Amino acid sequence: DPDYLDGLVEFFEAHYREVSPKRGGNPYKQAVLAALNITEELFRERDRNEELKANVRERCERIQELIQKIDPTRS
């Protein structure tokens, strides 16, 4: 999808511009640094997602325990 691809390009270019003033004029190094920043962001979001899923799982288990206490005949 061209719109999706445009969004990806804009996302990368924003990260690229973010690091460009910090790193001389070598476009290869800037691109690698931008890619590393995006990768770090991805990993942080994955960790956060896993924490959220674990939290939801724990809450669901707690709700099931409470339901069992209220009505032991329910499974």
C-alpha positions in Angstrom: 0.0 0.0 0.0 1.6 3.3 -1.1 0.1 5.3 1.8 1.5 2.8 4.3 4.9 2.9 2.7 4.8 6.7 2.8 4.1 6.5 6.5 7.1 4.3 7.0 9.3 6.6 5.1 8.1 9.6 7.0 8.7 7.7 10.3 12.3 6.8 9.3 13.0 10.3 8.0 11.8 11.8 11.3 14.3 9.6 13.1 17.0 10.3 10.6 16.5 14.1 11.0 16.5 13.6 14.8 20.1 12.2 14.7 21.5 14.3 11.9 22.5 17.4 13.9 24.2 15.1 16.4 26.4 13.2 13.9 28.5 15.1 11.4 27.5 14.7 7.8 28.0 11.0 7.1 24.6 9.9 5.8 25.4 6.2 6.3 26.2 6.7 10.0 23.1 8.8 10.4 20.9 6.1 8.8 22.4 3.4 11.0 21.9 5.5 14.1 18.3 6.2 13.1 17.8 2.4 12.5 19.3 1.6 16.0 17.0 4.2 17.6 14.0 2.7 15.9 15.1 -0.8 17.0 15.5 0.4 20.6 12.0 1.9 20.4 10.6 -1.4 19.1 12.2 -3.4 21.9 10.9 -1.0 24.5 7.4 -1.3 23.1 7.7 -5.1 23.0 8.7 -5.2 26.6 5.9 -2.8 27.5 3.4 -5.0 25.6 4.6 -8.1 27.4 4.2 -6.4 30.7 0.7 -5.3 29.8 -0.3 -8.8 28.7 1.0 -10.2 31.9 -0.9 -7.7 33.9 -4.1 -8.5 32.0 -3.5 -12.2 32.5 -3.0 -11.7 36.3 -6.2 -9.6 36.6 -8.2 -12.2 34.7 -7.0 -14.9 36.9 -7.9 -12.8 40.0 -11.4 -12.2 38.6 -11.8 -15.9 38.0 -10.8 -16.6 41.6 -13.3 -14.1 42.9 -16.0 -15.5 40.7 -15.2 -19.0 42.0 -15.5 -17.7 45.6 -18.9 -16.2 44.8 -20.2 -19.1 42.8 -18.1 -22.3 43.2 -20.3 -24.1 40.6 -19.0 -21.9 37.8 -15.9 -22.9 36.0 
